[in-house]
Amino acid sequence: MQSQSIFTLGAISLILAACQTPQQAVQSKENQLAAAGFTLQPANSPARIAAMKKLPPNKFVRQTSGGTVVYVFADPAGCQCVYFGDQTAWSSYRAAVFAKQLANEQQMTEMMNQDAFDFGPWGPGFW
């Protein structure tokens, strides 16, 4: 019974993920970064483009600058920019991502409960 629930949850996760286009995913990430306090810096010069290309695309990099921790996120394919944030922005971003995941899980649970199988005369313990 538990393996069926895990399978169903996984299937619903895939369905929900498939509903979001790559462009929507990029836009969502950009909105989350901006809302968390990251600042966007366009790669609008040869030096900035070269520096952006040294960073792993679409991954966070933690750097220390003058004793201050800075989180950097390069988006060469989307906005052709680099986002910079401090510890507060990073914490806000992580909290927002966690809240979104929790909301998605709650939504999946509700969907599973609404779409519970009717096992007819065998009852819910048939499997």
N, CA, C and O atoms as a GROMACS GRO file, in nm:
protein
  508
    1MET      N    1   0.083  -0.119   0.000
    1MET     CA    2   0.000   0.000   0.000
    1MET      C    3   0.087   0.125   0.000
    1MET      O    4   0.058   0.222  -0.070
    2GLN      N    5   0.196   0.122   0.081
    2GLN     CA    6   0.283   0.239   0.090
    2GLN      C    7   0.357   0.260  -0.042
    2GLN      O    8   0.377   0.375  -0.084
    3SER      N    9   0.399   0.153  -0.108
    3SER     CA   10   0.470   0.168  -0.235
    3SER      C   11   0.378   0.226  -0.342
    3SER      O   12   0.423   0.299  -0.429
    4GLN      N   13   0.248   0.193  -0.334
    4GLN     CA   14   0.153   0.251  -0.428
    4GLN      C   15   0.140   0.400  -0.404
    4GLN      O   16   0.132   0.478  -0.499
    5SER      N   17   0.138   0.442  -0.277
    5SER     CA   18   0.130   0.585  -0.245
    5SER      C   19   0.254   0.658  -0.293
    5SER      O   20   0.243   0.769  -0.346
    6ILE      N   21   0.370   0.597  -0.276
    6ILE     CA   22   0.494   0.659  -0.322
    6ILE      C   23   0.493   0.671  -0.474
    6ILE      O   24   0.532   0.774  -0.529
    7PHE      N   25   0.447   0.566  -0.542
    7PHE     CA   26   0.438   0.570  -0.687
    7PHE      C   27   0.343   0.680  -0.733
    7PHE      O   28   0.375   0.757  -0.823
    8THR      N   29   0.227   0.688  -0.670
    8THR     CA   30   0.128   0.790  -0.705
    8THR      C   31   0.184   0.929  -0.682
    8THR      O   32   0.168   1.017  -0.766
    9LEU      N   33   0.251   0.949  -0.569
    9LEU     CA   34   0.310   1.079  -0.538
    9LEU      C   35   0.416   1.115  -0.642
    9LEU      O   36   0.423   1.230  -0.685
   10GLY      N   37   0.497   1.019  -0.681
   10GLY     CA   38   0.599   1.043  -0.783
   10GLY      C   39   0.536   1.079  -0.917
   10GLY      O   40   0.584   1.168  -0.986
   11ALA      N   41   0.430   1.009  -0.953
   11ALA     CA   42   0.362   1.037  -1.079
   11ALA      C   43   0.302   1.177  -1.079
   11ALA      O   44   0.312   1.249  -1.178
   12ILE      N   45   0.241   1.215  -0.969
   12ILE     CA   46   0.183   1.349  -0.960
   12ILE      C   47   0.293   1.454  -0.967
   12ILE      O   48   0.275   1.559  -1.030
   13SER      N   49   0.407   1.429  -0.904
   13SER     CA   50   0.520   1.522  -0.909
   13SER      C   51   0.565   1.544  -1.053
   13SER      O   52   0.589   1.657  -1.095
   14LEU      N   53   0.576   1.434  -1.127
   14LEU     CA   54   0.617   1.445  -1.267
   14LEU      C   55   0.515   1.522  -1.349
   14LEU      O   56   0.552   1.602  -1.435
   15ILE      N   57   0.389   1.499  -1.324
   15ILE     CA   58   0.284   1.570  -1.397
   15ILE      C   59   0.290   1.719  -1.368
   15ILE      O   60   0.284   1.800  -1.460
   16LEU      N   61   0.303   1.756  -1.241
   16LEU     CA   62   0.311   1.897  -1.206
   16LEU      C   63   0.436   1.962  -1.264
   16LEU      O   64   0.430   2.076  -1.311
   17ALA      N   65   0.548   1.892  -1.262
   17ALA     CA   66   0.671   1.947  -1.318
   17ALA      C   67   0.658   1.965  -1.469
   17ALA      O   68   0.712   2.061  -1.525
   18ALA      N   69   0.588   1.874  -1.535
   18ALA     CA   70   0.572   1.882  -1.680
   18ALA      C   71   0.482   1.998  -1.721
   18ALA      O   72   0.489   2.045  -1.834
   19CYS      N   73   0.398   2.043  -1.631
   19CYS     CA   74   0.307   2.153  -1.662
   19CYS      C   75   0.380   2.287  -1.673
   19CYS      O   76   0.324   2.382  -1.728
   20GLN      N   77   0.501   2.296  -1.623
   20GLN     CA   78   0.576   2.421  -1.626
   20GLN      C   79   0.675   2.415  -1.741
   20GLN      O   80   0.758   2.325  -1.748
   21THR      N   81   0.664   2.513  -1.833
   21THR     CA   82   0.756   2.518  -1.945
   21THR      C   83   0.894   2.563  -1.897
   21THR      O   84   0.905   2.623  -1.791
   22PRO      N   85   0.998   2.533  -1.974
   22PRO     CA   86   1.132   2.580  -1.934
   22PRO      C   87   1.138   2.731  -1.916
   22PRO      O   88   1.204   2.780  -1.825
   23GLN      N   89   1.069   2.805  -2.001
   23GLN     CA   90   1.068   2.951  -1.988
   23GLN      C   91   1.001   2.993  -1.858
   23GLN      O   92   1.049   3.086  -1.791
   24GLN      N   93   0.892   2.927  -1.819
   24GLN     CA   94   0.826   2.958  -1.693
   24GLN      C   95   0.917   2.925  -1.576
   24GLN      O   96   0.919   2.998  -1.477
   25ALA      N   97   0.991   2.817  -1.586
   25ALA     CA   98   1.082   2.778  -1.479
   25ALA      C   99   1.191   2.883  -1.462
   25ALA      O  100   1.225   2.920  -1.349
   26VAL      N  101   1.247   2.933  -1.574
   26VAL     CA  102   1.350   3.036  -1.567
   26VAL      C  103   1.292   3.164  -1.508
   26VAL      O  104   1.353   3.227  -1.422
   27GLN      N  105   1.174   3.202  -1.555
   27GLN     CA  106   1.109   3.324  -1.504
   27GLN      C  107   1.079   3.311  -1.356
   27GLN      O  108   1.096   3.406  -1.280
   28SER      N  109   1.035   3.194  -1.314
   28SER     CA  110   1.006   3.171  -1.173
   28SER      C  111   1.133   3.185  -1.090
   28SER      O  112   1.131   3.248  -0.984
   29LYS      N  113   1.244   3.127  -1.137
   29LYS     CA  114   1.371   3.136  -1.066
   29LYS      C  115   1.416   3.282  -1.057
   29LYS      O  116   1.460   3.327  -0.952
   30GLU      N  117   1.404   3.355  -1.167
   30GLU     CA  118   1.443   3.496  -1.167
   30GLU      C  119   1.358   3.576  -1.069
   30GLU      O  120   1.410   3.661  -0.996
   31ASN      N  121   1.229   3.549  -1.066
   31ASN     CA  122   1.140   3.619  -0.973
   31ASN      C  123   1.176   3.587  -0.828
   31ASN      O  124   1.176   3.675  -0.743
   32GLN      N  125   1.205   3.460  -0.802
   32GLN     CA  126   1.241   3.420  -0.666
   32GLN      C  127   1.372   3.485  -0.622
   32GLN      O  128   1.383   3.531  -0.509
   33LEU      N  129   1.470   3.491  -0.712
   33LEU     CA  130   1.597   3.553  -0.677
   33LEU      C  131   1.578   3.702  -0.647
   33LEU      O  132   1.631   3.753  -0.548
   34ALA      N  133   1.504   3.771  -0.733
   34ALA     CA  134   1.481   3.914  -0.712
   34ALA      C  135   1.403   3.938  -0.583
   34ALA      O  136   1.436   4.029  -0.507
   35ALA      N  137   1.300   3.857  -0.559
   35ALA     CA  138   1.219   3.874  -0.437
   35ALA      C  139   1.301   3.849  -0.311
   35ALA      O  140   1.274   3.909  -0.207
   36ALA      N  141   1.400   3.762  -0.321
   36ALA     CA  142   1.483   3.729  -0.204
   36ALA      C  143   1.588   3.836  -0.176
   36ALA      O  144   1.647   3.838  -0.068
   37GLY      N  145   1.611   3.925  -0.272
   37GLY     CA  146   1.709   4.031  -0.249
   37GLY      C  147   1.835   4.020  -0.332
   37GLY      O  148   1.928   4.097  -0.312
   38PHE      N  149   1.839   3.926  -0.426
   38PHE     CA  150   1.954   3.918  -0.516
   38PHE      C  151   1.947   4.033  -0.615
   38PHE      O  152   1.839   4.074  -0.657
   39THR      N  153   2.062   4.085  -0.652
   39THR     CA  154   2.065   4.192  -0.751
   39THR      C  155   2.116   4.136  -0.883
   39THR      O  156   2.211   4.057  -0.886
   40LEU      N  157   2.054   4.178  -0.989
   40LEU     CA  158   2.088   4.134  -1.124
   40LEU      C  159   2.193   4.229  -1.181
   40LEU      O  160   2.178   4.351  -1.175
   41GLN      N  161   2.297   4.171  -1.236
   41GLN     CA  162   2.399   4.248  -1.306
   41GLN      C  163   2.411   4.190  -1.447
   41GLN      O  164   2.450   4.075  -1.463
   42PRO      N  165   2.377   4.267  -1.549
   42PRO     CA  166   2.384   4.214  -1.686
   42PRO      C  167   2.528   4.189  -1.729
   42PRO      O  168   2.620   4.262  -1.690
   43ALA      N  169   2.547   4.087  -1.809
   43ALA     CA  170   2.677   4.059  -1.870
   43ALA      C  171   2.681   4.138  -2.000
   43ALA      O  172   2.664   4.083  -2.109
   44ASN      N  173   2.704   4.268  -1.988
   44ASN     CA  174   2.692   4.359  -2.102
   44ASN      C  175   2.825   4.417  -2.149
   44ASN      O  176   2.828   4.518  -2.219
   45SER      N  177   2.934   4.354  -2.111
   45SER     CA  178   3.065   4.396  -2.160
   45SER      C  179   3.148   4.269  -2.181
   45SER      O  180   3.118   4.165  -2.122
   46PRO      N  181   3.251   4.278  -2.262
   46PRO     CA  182   3.335   4.158  -2.283
   46PRO      C  183   3.393   4.103  -2.152
   46PRO      O  184   3.402   3.982  -2.136
   47ALA      N  185   3.432   4.191  -2.061
   47ALA     CA  186   3.489   4.146  -1.934
   47ALA      C  187   3.383   4.073  -1.850
   47ALA      O  188   3.411   3.969  -1.791
   48ARG      N  189   3.260   4.126  -1.846
   48ARG     CA  190   3.153   4.062  -1.770
   48ARG      C  191   3.111   3.929  -1.833
   48ARG      O  192   3.084   3.832  -1.762
   49ILE      N  193   3.107   3.925  -1.964
   49ILE     CA  194   3.072   3.800  -2.033
   49ILE      C  195   3.176   3.692  -2.003
   49ILE      O  196   3.142   3.578  -1.975
   50ALA      N  197   3.303   3.730  -2.008
   50ALA     CA  198   3.411   3.635  -1.978
   50ALA      C  199   3.402   3.587  -1.834
   50ALA      O  200   3.420   3.468  -1.806
   51ALA      N  201   3.374   3.679  -1.741
   51ALA     CA  202   3.362   3.641  -1.600
   51ALA      C  203   3.242   3.548  -1.579
   51ALA      O  204   3.250   3.452  -1.502
   52MET      N  205   3.130   3.578  -1.646
   52MET     CA  206   3.011   3.494  -1.634
   52MET      C  207   3.038   3.354  -1.686
   52MET      O  208   2.992   3.256  -1.627
   53LYS      N  209   3.112   3.342  -1.795
   53LYS     CA  210   3.142   3.212  -1.854
   53LYS      C  211   3.230   3.125  -1.765
   53LYS      O  212   3.235   3.003  -1.783
   54LYS      N  213   3.300   3.187  -1.671
   54LYS     CA  214   3.383   3.111  -1.578
   54LYS      C  215   3.300   3.046  -1.468
   54LYS      O  216   3.347   2.955  -1.400
   55LEU      N  217   3.177   3.093  -1.450
   55LEU     CA  218   3.088   3.041  -1.346
   55LEU      C  219   3.007   2.925  -1.401
   55LEU      O  220   2.975   2.922  -1.520
   56PRO      N  221   2.972   2.828  -1.317
   56PRO     CA  222   2.885   2.719  -1.365
   56PRO      C  223   2.745   2.775  -1.392
   56PRO      O  224   2.690   2.846  -1.308
   57PRO      N  225   2.688   2.744  -1.508
   57PRO     CA  226   2.555   2.800  -1.540
   57PRO      C  227   2.446   2.744  -1.449
   57PRO      O  228   2.441   2.624  -1.420
   58ASN      N  229   2.358   2.833  -1.407
   58ASN     CA  230   2.239   2.798  -1.329
   58ASN      C  231   2.271   2.721  -1.202
   58ASN      O  232   2.195   2.633  -1.161
   59LYS      N  233   2.381   2.754  -1.139
   59LYS     CA  234   2.421   2.694  -1.012
   59LYS      C  235   2.467   2.807  -0.920
   59LYS      O  236   2.522   2.907  -0.964
   60PHE      N  237   2.444   2.788  -0.792
   60PHE     CA  238   2.490   2.886  -0.694
   60PHE      C  239   2.637   2.859  -0.661
   60PHE      O  240   2.679   2.744  -0.645
   61VAL      N  241   2.711   2.966  -0.650
   61VAL     CA  242   2.851   2.960  -0.609
   61VAL      C  243   2.866   3.052  -0.488
   61VAL      O  244   2.824   3.168  -0.491
   62ARG      N  245   2.924   2.999  -0.385
   62ARG     CA  246   2.949   3.078  -0.264
   62ARG      C  247   3.092   3.130  -0.271
   62ARG      O  248   3.187   3.052  -0.281
   63GLN      N  249   3.106   3.262  -0.267
   63GLN     CA  250   3.237   3.324  -0.272
   63GLN      C  251   3.254   3.415  -0.153
   63GLN      O  252   3.157   3.466  -0.096
   64THR      N  253   3.379   3.436  -0.116
   64THR     CA  254   3.409   3.529  -0.008
   64THR      C  255   3.485   3.647  -0.067
   64THR      O  256   3.585   3.630  -0.137
   65SER      N  257   3.436   3.765  -0.037
   65SER     CA  258   3.498   3.887  -0.087
   65SER      C  259   3.521   3.981   0.031
   65SER      O  260   3.426   4.035   0.086
   66GLY      N  261   3.646   4.001   0.068
   66GLY     CA  262   3.678   4.091   0.179
   66GLY      C  263   3.615   4.048   0.310
   66GLY      O  264   3.574   4.132   0.389
   67GLY      N  265   3.607   3.918   0.333
   67GLY     CA  266   3.548   3.866   0.455
   67GLY      C  267   3.396   3.858   0.452
   67GLY      O  268   3.334   3.812   0.548
   68THR      N  269   3.335   3.901   0.343
   68THR     CA  270   3.190   3.895   0.327
   68THR      C  271   3.154   3.780   0.233
   68THR      O  272   3.215   3.764   0.127
   69VAL      N  273   3.056   3.703   0.272
   69VAL     CA  274   3.009   3.592   0.188
   69VAL      C  275   2.913   3.648   0.083
   69VAL      O  276   2.820   3.723   0.115
   70VAL      N  277   2.937   3.610  -0.042
   70VAL     CA  278   2.852   3.652  -0.153
   70VAL      C  279   2.809   3.526  -0.228
   70VAL      O  280   2.891   3.438  -0.256
   71TYR      N  281   2.681   3.518  -0.260
   71TYR     CA  282   2.627   3.407  -0.338
   71TYR      C  283   2.605   3.457  -0.480
   71TYR      O  284   2.546   3.563  -0.502
   72VAL      N  285   2.655   3.380  -0.577
   72VAL     CA  286   2.653   3.420  -0.717
   72VAL      C  287   2.578   3.314  -0.796
   72VAL      O  288   2.598   3.194  -0.776
   73PHE      N  289   2.492   3.360  -0.887
   73PHE     CA  290   2.415   3.269  -0.972
   73PHE      C  291   2.422   3.322  -1.114
   73PHE      O  292   2.368   3.429  -1.144
   74ALA      N  293   2.488   3.248  -1.204
   74ALA     CA  294   2.502   3.289  -1.343
   74ALA      C  295   2.388   3.230  -1.427
   74ALA      O  296   2.357   3.111  -1.415
   75ASP      N  297   2.328   3.314  -1.511
   75ASP     CA  298   2.221   3.270  -1.600
   75ASP      C  299   2.255   3.311  -1.743
   75ASP      O  300   2.198   3.406  -1.796
   76PRO      N  301   2.349   3.238  -1.807
   76PRO     CA  302   2.393   3.278  -1.940
   76PRO      C  303   2.288   3.257  -2.050
   76PRO      O  304   2.287   3.332  -2.148
   77ALA      N  305   2.202   3.159  -2.035
   77ALA     CA  306   2.103   3.129  -2.139
   77ALA      C  307   1.976   3.213  -2.124
   77ALA      O  308   1.913   3.248  -2.223
   78GLY      N  309   1.939   3.245  -2.001
   78GLY     CA  310   1.815   3.320  -1.977
   78GLY      C  311   1.834   3.470  -1.995
   78GLY      O  312   1.814   3.524  -2.103
   79CYS      N  313   1.874   3.534  -1.888
   79CYS     CA  314   1.886   3.680  -1.889
   79CYS      C  315   2.024   3.728  -1.931
   79CYS      O  316   2.046   3.849  -1.943
   80GLN      N  317   2.118   3.637  -1.952
   80GLN     CA  318   2.257   3.670  -1.980
   80GLN      C  319   2.307   3.768  -1.874
   80GLN      O  320   2.353   3.879  -1.902
   81CYS      N  321   2.295   3.720  -1.748
   81CYS     CA  322   2.328   3.805  -1.635
   81CYS      C  323   2.380   3.719  -1.520
   81CYS      O  324   2.381   3.596  -1.527
   82VAL      N  325   2.424   3.786  -1.416
   82VAL     CA  326   2.468   3.720  -1.294
   82VAL      C  327   2.395   3.786  -1.179
   82VAL      O  328   2.387   3.908  -1.171
   83TYR      N  329   2.341   3.704  -1.090
   83TYR     CA  330   2.274   3.752  -0.970
   83TYR      C  331   2.373   3.746  -0.853
   83TYR      O  332   2.447   3.649  -0.839
   84PHE      N  333   2.372   3.849  -0.772
   84PHE     CA  334   2.457   3.855  -0.654
   84PHE      C  335   2.369   3.874  -0.531
   84PHE      O  336   2.275   3.954  -0.532
   85GLY      N  337   2.401   3.799  -0.425
   85GLY     CA  338   2.324   3.813  -0.301
   85GLY      C  339   2.411   3.788  -0.180
   85GLY      O  340   2.511   3.717  -0.186
   86ASP      N  341   2.370   3.848  -0.069
   86ASP     CA  342   2.442   3.826   0.057
   86ASP      C  343   2.377   3.711   0.134
   86ASP      O  344   2.289   3.643   0.081
   87GLN      N  345   2.420   3.691   0.256
   87GLN     CA  346   2.367   3.581   0.337
   87GLN      C  347   2.216   3.596   0.360
   87GLN      O  348   2.144   3.496   0.361
   88THR      N  349   2.169   3.718   0.378
   88THR     CA  350   2.026   3.742   0.399
   88THR      C  351   1.946   3.704   0.275
   88THR      O  352   1.841   3.640   0.285
   89ALA      N  353   1.995   3.743   0.157
   89ALA     CA  354   1.927   3.708   0.032
   89ALA      C  355   1.925   3.557   0.013
   89ALA      O  356   1.824   3.500  -0.028
   90TRP      N  357   2.038   3.492   0.043
   90TRP     CA  358   2.047   3.346   0.030
   90TRP      C  359   1.947   3.278   0.122
   90TRP      O  360   1.876   3.186   0.081
   91SER      N  361   1.941   3.322   0.247
   91SER     CA  362   1.848   3.263   0.344
   91SER      C  363   1.704   3.284   0.300
   91SER      O  364   1.621   3.194   0.312
   92SER      N  365   1.673   3.403   0.249
   92SER     CA  366   1.537   3.431   0.201
   92SER      C  367   1.502   3.344   0.082
   92SER      O  368   1.391   3.291   0.073
   93TYR      N  369   1.596   3.328  -0.009
   93TYR     CA  370   1.573   3.244  -0.127
   93TYR      C  371   1.546   3.100  -0.086
   93TYR      O  372   1.451   3.039  -0.135
   94ARG      N  373   1.630   3.045   0.002
   94ARG     CA  374   1.614   2.907   0.046
   94ARG      C  375   1.480   2.888   0.118
   94ARG      O  376   1.413   2.786   0.098
   95ALA      N  377   1.440   2.984   0.199
   95ALA     CA  378   1.311   2.976   0.269
   95ALA      C  379   1.196   2.976   0.168
   95ALA      O  380   1.100   2.902   0.184
   96ALA      N  381   1.206   3.060   0.065
   96ALA     CA  382   1.100   3.067  -0.037
   96ALA      C  383   1.092   2.936  -0.116
   96ALA      O  384   0.983   2.889  -0.146
   97VAL      N  385   1.206   2.879  -0.149
   97VAL     CA  386   1.208   2.752  -0.222
   97VAL      C  387   1.146   2.642  -0.136
   97VAL      O  388   1.067   2.561  -0.185
   98PHE      N  389   1.182   2.638  -0.008
   98PHE     CA  390   1.127   2.539   0.083
   98PHE      C  391   0.975   2.556   0.094
   98PHE      O  392   0.901   2.457   0.091
   99ALA      N  393   0.929   2.679   0.108
   99ALA     CA  394   0.784   2.705   0.120
   99ALA      C  395   0.712   2.660  -0.007
   99ALA      O  396   0.603   2.604   0.001
  100LYS      N  397   0.772   2.685  -0.123
  100LYS     CA  398   0.710   2.644  -0.250
  100LYS      C  399   0.704   2.491  -0.259
  100LYS      O  400   0.603   2.436  -0.302
  101GLN      N  401   0.811   2.423  -0.218
  101GLN     CA  402   0.810   2.277  -0.220
  101GLN      C  403   0.703   2.221  -0.125
  101GLN      O  404   0.633   2.126  -0.159
  102LEU      N  405   0.692   2.282  -0.008
  102LEU     CA  406   0.592   2.238   0.088
  102LEU      C  407   0.451   2.258   0.033
  102LEU      O  408   0.366   2.171   0.046
  103ALA      N  409   0.428   2.372  -0.029
  103ALA     CA  410   0.296   2.398  -0.089
  103ALA      C  411   0.267   2.299  -0.200
  103ALA      O  412   0.154   2.251  -0.212
  104ASN      N  413   0.367   2.266  -0.282
  104ASN     CA  414   0.348   2.167  -0.389
  104ASN      C  415   0.316   2.030  -0.331
  104ASN      O  416   0.229   1.959  -0.384
  105GLU      N  417   0.384   1.991  -0.224
  105GLU     CA  418   0.356   1.863  -0.161
  105GLU      C  419   0.215   1.859  -0.103
  105GLU      O  420   0.146   1.758  -0.113
  106GLN      N  421   0.173   1.969  -0.042
  106GLN     CA  422   0.038   1.975   0.014
  106GLN      C  423  -0.065   1.965  -0.098
  106GLN      O  424  -0.168   1.899  -0.083
  107GLN      N  425  -0.036   2.031  -0.210
  107GLN     CA  426  -0.128   2.024  -0.324
  107GLN      C  427  -0.135   1.882  -0.378
  107GLN      O  428  -0.243   1.834  -0.414
  108MET      N  429  -0.021   1.813  -0.386
  108MET     CA  430  -0.020   1.675  -0.433
  108MET      C  431  -0.096   1.584  -0.338
  108MET      O  432  -0.169   1.495  -0.382
  109THR      N  433  -0.081   1.607  -0.209
  109THR     CA  434  -0.153   1.527  -0.110
  109THR      C  435  -0.303   1.546  -0.126
  109THR      O  436  -0.379   1.450  -0.121
  110GLU      N  437  -0.345   1.670  -0.145
  110GLU     CA  438  -0.488   1.697  -0.166
  110GLU      C  439  -0.538   1.628  -0.291
  110GLU      O  440  -0.648   1.573  -0.292
  111MET      N  441  -0.458   1.632  -0.398
  111MET     CA  442  -0.498   1.567  -0.523
  111MET      C  443  -0.510   1.417  -0.504
  111MET      O  444  -0.602   1.354  -0.555
  112MET      N  445  -0.416   1.359  -0.430
  112MET     CA  446  -0.420   1.215  -0.406
  112MET      C  447  -0.544   1.178  -0.324
  112MET      O  448  -0.608   1.076  -0.350
  113ASN      N  449  -0.576   1.260  -0.226
  113ASN     CA  450  -0.693   1.232  -0.143
  113ASN      C  451  -0.823   1.246  -0.222
  113ASN      O  452  -0.918   1.172  -0.198
  114GLN      N  453  -0.827   1.340  -0.315
  114GLN     CA  454  -0.946   1.358  -0.397
  114GLN      C  455  -0.963   1.245  -0.497
  114GLN      O  456  -1.075   1.204  -0.530
  115ASP      N  457  -0.851   1.194  -0.546
  115ASP     CA  458  -0.854   1.090  -0.649
  115ASP      C  459  -0.833   0.951  -0.591
  115ASP      O  460  -0.783   0.862  -0.660
  116ALA      N  461  -0.870   0.932  -0.465
  116ALA     CA  462  -0.851   0.801  -0.402
  116ALA      C  463  -0.928   0.696  -0.482
  116ALA      O  464  -1.039   0.720  -0.530
  117PHE      N  465  -0.866   0.582  -0.495
  117PHE     CA  466  -0.926   0.474  -0.572
  117PHE      C  467  -1.046   0.417  -0.499
  117PHE      O  468  -1.047   0.406  -0.376
  118ASP      N  469  -1.146   0.380  -0.576
  118ASP     CA  470  -1.262   0.310  -0.522
  118ASP      C  471  -1.241   0.162  -0.550
  118ASP      O  472  -1.246   0.120  -0.666
  119PHE      N  473  -1.217   0.084  -0.446
  119PHE     CA  474  -1.189  -0.057  -0.463
  119PHE      C  475  -1.316  -0.142  -0.460
  119PHE      O  476  -1.309  -0.265  -0.456
  120GLY      N  477  -1.430  -0.076  -0.463
  120GLY     CA  478  -1.556  -0.148  -0.470
  120GLY      C  479  -1.576  -0.243  -0.354
  120GLY      O  480  -1.548  -0.208  -0.240
  121PRO      N  481  -1.623  -0.362  -0.383
  121PRO     CA  482  -1.655  -0.456  -0.275
  121PRO      C  483  -1.532  -0.510  -0.202
  121PRO      O  484  -1.546  -0.569  -0.095
  122TRP      N  485  -1.413  -0.491  -0.259
  122TRP     CA  486  -1.292  -0.541  -0.194
  122TRP      C  487  -1.242  -0.449  -0.083
  122TRP      O  488  -1.168  -0.493   0.005
  123GLY      N  489  -1.282  -0.324  -0.085
  123GLY     CA  490  -1.240  -0.231   0.018
  123GLY      C  491  -1.100  -0.176  -0.007
  123GLY      O  492  -1.030  -0.225  -0.095
  124PRO      N  493  -1.058  -0.076   0.070
  124PRO     CA  494  -0.930  -0.012   0.046
  124PRO      C  495  -0.808  -0.099   0.080
  124PRO      O  496  -0.698  -0.066   0.036
  125GLY      N  497  -0.823  -0.206   0.154
  125GLY     CA  498  -0.711  -0.291   0.190
  125GLY      C  499  -0.686  -0.404   0.091
  125GLY      O  500  -0.606  -0.493   0.118
  126PHE      N  501  -0.753  -0.401  -0.023
  126PHE     CA  502  -0.743  -0.511  -0.120
  126PHE      C  503  -0.599  -0.534  -0.164
  126PHE      O  504  -0.556  -0.649  -0.171
  127TRP      N  505  -0.524  -0.430  -0.193
  127TRP     CA  506  -0.387  -0.446  -0.242
  127TRP      C  507  -0.302  -0.490  -0.130
  127TRP      O  508  -0.182  -0.510  -0.147
   0.00000   0.00000   0.00000
